[in-house]
Amino acid sequence: MKVGDLVTLSSYGEKFGSLYRWSTKLFPGRPKLIGLVVKIMADPNARSWTSKNERTHYFINWINKDCPVSRYGNAPYRYQLATGYFLRNDLKFVRKG
């Protein structure tokens, strides 16, 4: 995944506790989230035991009005603390068509 890719929530992301509000399976009437990857950043607090998935943070600008700010739902975005991010397994590429 790179900057400029279109993404949506993966099935793992939709099942994640704080992101279930945006699940299209639980709430079929909700529009599908579509976002643009605007920044990729290495985790500044990564340790030797940190998984490969958790070492990279993806920052997303969503197209929808009602959207999650981070993987923790609507937690406020703070660049210095890097809390407005998603992990790779929370996201998937948008299909053509």
Z-matrix of the N, CA and C atoms (Angstrom, degrees):
N
C 1 1.451
C 2 1.522 1 107.96
N 3 1.327 2 116.34 1 139.92
C 4 1.455 3 120.03 2 -178.24
C 5 1.524 4 109.98 3 -138.73
N 6 1.317 5 116.59 4 170.52
C 7 1.459 6 121.99 5 179.58
C 8 1.525 7 108.80 6 -62.31
N 9 1.334 8 116.34 7 134.33
C 10 1.454 9 121.74 8 -179.90
C 11 1.514 10 113.91 9 100.43
N 12 1.323 11 119.22 10 -8.11
C 13 1.464 12 121.98 11 179.16
C 14 1.527 13 110.52 12 -77.88
N 15 1.331 14 115.76 13 145.53
C 16 1.464 15 121.57 14 173.72
C 17 1.514 16 108.71 15 -87.97
N 18 1.326 17 116.71 16 132.31
C 19 1.460 18 121.76 17 -176.72
C 20 1.524 19 110.48 18 -134.03
N 21 1.311 20 115.07 19 164.78
C 22 1.454 21 123.54 20 172.20
C 23 1.531 22 106.94 21 -142.30
N 24 1.322 23 117.27 22 176.23
C 25 1.458 24 119.60 23 178.68
C 26 1.521 25 110.13 24 -74.65
N 27 1.310 26 116.70 25 136.55
C 28 1.460 27 121.73 26 176.00
C 29 1.522 28 108.71 27 -78.38
N 30 1.321 29 117.14 28 174.09
C 31 1.463 30 119.79 29 178.15
C 32 1.533 31 109.83 30 -64.73
N 33 1.328 32 116.77 31 -34.24
C 34 1.463 33 119.85 32 174.98
C 35 1.525 34 110.46 33 -63.61
N 36 1.327 35 116.47 34 -44.32
C 37 1.458 36 120.89 35 179.71
C 38 1.516 37 112.57 36 -63.13
N 39 1.338 38 117.04 37 -38.16
C 40 1.464 39 120.13 38 179.05
C 41 1.519 40 111.88 39 -69.13
N 42 1.327 41 117.69 40 -27.26
C 43 1.460 42 121.30 41 178.68
C 44 1.523 43 113.08 42 -85.65
N 45 1.340 44 116.25 43 -15.64
C 46 1.460 45 121.09 44 -178.34
C 47 1.528 46 108.90 45 -59.85
N 48 1.303 47 117.54 46 137.73
C 49 1.460 48 123.23 47 -171.64
C 50 1.509 49 116.38 48 -48.53
N 51 1.300 50 118.02 49 -45.44
C 52 1.461 51 120.12 50 -175.98
C 53 1.529 52 113.16 51 -89.13
N 54 1.337 53 118.23 52 -5.20
C 55 1.461 54 121.19 53 -179.40
C 56 1.523 55 113.26 54 -109.16
N 57 1.336 56 118.13 55 2.93
C 58 1.460 57 120.06 56 -176.38
C 59 1.527 58 112.59 57 -63.20
N 60 1.336 59 117.98 58 -22.85
C 61 1.476 60 121.02 59 178.66
C 62 1.515 61 112.07 60 -60.11
N 63 1.311 62 118.52 61 -25.84
C 64 1.456 63 123.30 62 -177.26
C 65 1.522 64 112.52 63 -101.57
N 66 1.331 65 116.74 64 14.21
C 67 1.461 66 121.29 65 -179.71
C 68 1.530 67 110.19 66 -74.85
N 69 1.330 68 116.14 67 128.48
C 70 1.464 69 119.99 68 177.00
C 71 1.525 70 111.18 69 -80.33
N 72 1.330 71 117.64 70 -15.55
C 73 1.463 72 120.38 71 177.21
C 74 1.524 73 111.05 72 -80.53
N 75 1.325 74 117.27 73 -40.60
C 76 1.460 75 120.30 74 178.43
C 77 1.521 76 112.25 75 -77.71
N 78 1.324 77 116.61 76 -33.57
C 79 1.459 78 122.59 77 -179.35
C 80 1.532 79 108.27 78 -124.91
N 81 1.338 80 118.27 79 83.91
C 82 1.467 81 120.98 80 -173.64
C 83 1.526 82 114.18 81 -61.83
N 84 1.314 83 119.61 82 -22.01
C 85 1.453 84 121.75 83 -178.63
C 86 1.521 85 114.31 84 -79.94
N 87 1.291 86 117.09 85 -12.99
C 88 1.473 87 120.79 86 -178.46
C 89 1.520 88 110.51 87 -72.69
N 90 1.328 89 116.61 88 141.44
C 91 1.469 90 118.54 89 174.47
C 92 1.535 91 110.15 90 -71.63
N 93 1.312 92 115.91 91 150.39
C 94 1.463 93 121.09 92 179.71
C 95 1.524 94 109.32 93 -70.59
N 96 1.318 95 116.43 94 134.57
C 97 1.463 96 121.22 95 177.34
C 98 1.522 97 109.97 96 -71.67
N 99 1.312 98 115.91 97 133.64
C 100 1.462 99 121.30 98 174.07
C 101 1.517 100 106.99 99 -132.31
N 102 1.315 101 116.08 100 132.12
C 103 1.461 102 120.52 101 -178.04
C 104 1.516 103 112.11 102 -141.21
N 105 1.308 104 114.42 103 168.51
C 106 1.455 105 122.44 104 -178.82
C 107 1.525 106 108.72 105 -116.17
N 108 1.316 107 116.84 106 130.36
C 109 1.463 108 121.22 107 176.37
C 110 1.527 109 107.10 108 -72.35
N 111 1.340 110 116.62 109 118.06
C 112 1.462 111 120.15 110 -177.82
C 113 1.520 112 112.66 111 -106.74
N 114 1.327 113 116.88 112 -20.14
C 115 1.462 114 118.96 113 -177.97
C 116 1.519 115 109.55 114 -157.36
N 117 1.309 116 116.00 115 142.39
C 118 1.461 117 122.48 116 174.01
C 119 1.515 118 106.66 117 -125.36
N 120 1.331 119 115.92 118 129.23
C 121 1.458 120 120.16 119 -174.38
C 122 1.524 121 110.16 120 -136.92
N 123 1.304 122 116.69 121 139.32
C 124 1.461 123 120.98 122 174.89
C 125 1.525 124 108.62 123 -73.19
N 126 1.323 125 116.06 124 143.65
C 127 1.457 126 121.42 125 179.59
C 128 1.525 127 109.52 126 -65.70
N 129 1.352 128 117.82 127 119.25
C 130 1.456 129 119.42 128 -178.76
C 131 1.533 130 113.01 129 -70.90
N 132 1.331 131 116.95 130 -16.86
C 133 1.464 132 120.99 131 -177.62
C 134 1.526 133 112.44 132 -107.11
N 135 1.322 134 118.62 133 19.90
C 136 1.463 135 121.89 134 -177.38
C 137 1.527 136 110.45 135 -66.63
N 138 1.296 137 114.46 136 140.27
C 139 1.465 138 122.05 137 177.99
C 140 1.522 139 108.81 138 -115.57
N 141 1.296 140 117.41 139 177.26
C 142 1.461 141 120.90 140 -178.72
C 143 1.524 142 111.64 141 -65.09
N 144 1.321 143 118.73 142 -26.97
C 145 1.456 144 122.53 143 -178.74
C 146 1.542 145 112.85 144 -92.48
N 147 1.318 146 117.35 145 -1.13
C 148 1.462 147 120.89 146 178.90
C 149 1.522 148 109.36 147 -69.20
N 150 1.346 149 116.26 148 132.80
C 151 1.459 150 120.29 149 -178.13
C 152 1.533 151 111.14 150 -69.48
N 153 1.316 152 115.80 151 161.46
C 154 1.460 153 120.89 152 179.70
C 155 1.528 154 110.64 153 -60.85
N 156 1.325 155 116.66 154 -37.04
C 157 1.460 156 121.68 155 179.26
C 158 1.528 157 111.73 156 -64.10
N 159 1.295 158 117.64 157 -38.62
C 160 1.464 159 121.89 158 -176.21
C 161 1.527 160 113.39 159 -83.08
N 162 1.311 161 118.52 160 -8.41
C 163 1.469 162 121.32 161 -178.66
C 164 1.527 163 113.28 162 -78.63
N 165 1.333 164 117.44 163 -18.28
C 166 1.458 165 121.35 164 -176.78
C 167 1.521 166 109.86 165 -118.54
N 168 1.326 167 116.53 166 128.96
C 169 1.465 168 122.43 167 178.71
C 170 1.522 169 109.04 168 -107.81
N 171 1.325 170 115.82 169 134.40
C 172 1.469 171 122.52 170 179.43
C 173 1.523 172 108.21 171 -111.09
N 174 1.318 173 116.22 172 129.21
C 175 1.454 174 122.16 173 178.43
C 176 1.528 175 107.52 174 -105.45
N 177 1.322 176 116.47 175 128.63
C 178 1.457 177 122.76 176 -171.12
C 179 1.522 178 110.46 177 -121.70
N 180 1.330 179 116.46 178 135.94
C 181 1.462 180 122.22 179 167.77
C 182 1.519 181 106.67 180 -103.11
N 183 1.341 182 116.26 181 113.44
C 184 1.455 183 121.48 182 -177.72
C 185 1.520 184 110.58 183 -82.95
N 186 1.316 185 116.33 184 147.74
C 187 1.457 186 122.44 185 178.45
C 188 1.522 187 110.08 186 -82.06
N 189 1.314 188 117.58 187 -34.34
C 190 1.461 189 122.49 188 -177.91
C 191 1.522 190 111.17 189 -70.65
N 192 1.341 191 115.46 190 153.39
C 193 1.465 192 119.22 191 177.94
C 194 1.520 193 111.13 192 -73.82
N 195 1.329 194 116.86 193 -46.29
C 196 1.457 195 120.78 194 179.06
C 197 1.521 196 107.48 195 -91.65
N 198 1.328 197 116.58 196 104.25
C 199 1.455 198 120.28 197 -174.89
C 200 1.528 199 109.91 198 -147.20
N 201 1.322 200 116.78 199 157.34
C 202 1.461 201 119.63 200 176.68
C 203 1.527 202 110.94 201 -75.07
N 204 1.300 203 116.12 202 143.25
C 205 1.462 204 121.22 203 178.69
C 206 1.524 205 110.25 204 -81.88
N 207 1.328 206 115.47 205 -34.20
C 208 1.465 207 120.05 206 -179.69
C 209 1.516 208 108.60 207 -149.27
N 210 1.301 209 116.28 208 -177.43
C 211 1.464 210 119.39 209 178.04
C 212 1.525 211 110.93 210 -69.87
N 213 1.301 212 117.18 211 -7.56
C 214 1.466 213 121.76 212 177.46
C 215 1.521 214 111.17 213 -101.37
N 216 1.327 215 117.55 214 25.74
C 217 1.455 216 121.98 215 178.32
C 218 1.510 217 111.35 216 85.86
N 219 1.316 218 116.53 217 -124.34
C 220 1.461 219 120.69 218 -178.13
C 221 1.522 220 112.05 219 -103.23
N 222 1.324 221 116.49 220 35.05
C 223 1.464 222 120.18 221 174.09
C 224 1.520 223 107.90 222 -63.84
N 225 1.319 224 118.91 223 143.53
C 226 1.466 225 120.27 224 -177.57
C 227 1.522 226 112.48 225 -64.74
N 228 1.303 227 115.12 226 148.05
C 229 1.459 228 121.92 227 179.85
C 230 1.520 229 109.08 228 -84.43
N 231 1.307 230 116.88 229 125.03
C 232 1.467 231 122.24 230 176.41
C 233 1.514 232 107.60 231 -132.31
N 234 1.322 233 116.57 232 109.94
C 235 1.455 234 120.52 233 -177.22
C 236 1.524 235 111.58 234 -61.48
N 237 1.323 236 116.98 235 -41.98
C 238 1.464 237 119.33 236 -176.25
C 239 1.533 238 110.88 237 -63.73
N 240 1.322 239 116.76 238 -35.57
C 241 1.460 240 119.72 239 -179.33
C 242 1.523 241 111.96 240 -93.17
N 243 1.322 242 116.92 241 -8.04
C 244 1.473 243 122.93 242 179.01
C 245 1.520 244 111.23 243 55.27
N 246 1.328 245 117.29 244 49.46
C 247 1.457 246 120.07 245 -179.42
C 248 1.517 247 113.39 246 -98.42
N 249 1.313 248 120.32 247 -9.41
C 250 1.453 249 122.10 248 -177.96
C 251 1.513 250 112.15 249 -95.14
N 252 1.306 251 118.30 250 46.85
C 253 1.456 252 121.50 251 -172.32
C 254 1.522 253 111.99 252 -118.57
N 255 1.327 254 115.34 253 167.23
C 256 1.460 255 123.69 254 171.96
C 257 1.518 256 107.25 255 -125.17
N 258 1.323 257 116.29 256 156.53
C 259 1.462 258 121.19 257 174.67
C 260 1.519 259 109.11 258 -97.30
N 261 1.308 260 116.39 259 164.49
C 262 1.465 261 121.00 260 -176.26
C 263 1.523 262 111.76 261 -60.14
N 264 1.325 263 118.76 262 -39.60
C 265 1.459 264 119.17 263 -177.53
C 266 1.536 265 112.89 264 -75.11
N 267 1.329 266 118.55 265 -8.13
C 268 1.464 267 121.45 266 174.02
C 269 1.521 268 111.65 267 -81.14
N 270 1.331 269 117.13 268 -15.51
C 271 1.466 270 121.74 269 -170.51
C 272 1.522 271 111.24 270 -121.28
N 273 1.328 272 114.52 271 156.88
C 274 1.459 273 121.10 272 170.60
C 275 1.516 274 108.23 273 -144.82
N 276 1.329 275 116.08 274 159.19
C 277 1.457 276 121.18 275 179.13
C 278 1.520 277 109.92 276 -69.35
N 279 1.330 278 116.85 277 148.71
C 280 1.459 279 122.35 278 174.97
C 281 1.519 280 107.41 279 -80.79
N 282 1.320 281 116.46 280 134.20
C 283 1.465 282 121.01 281 178.77
C 284 1.515 283 110.77 282 -78.48
N 285 1.302 284 115.03 283 150.94
C 286 1.463 285 120.07 284 174.06
C 287 1.525 286 108.85 285 -74.27
N 288 1.323 287 115.16 286 147.14
C 289 1.460 288 119.17 287 175.78
C 290 1.432 289 110.42 288 110.17
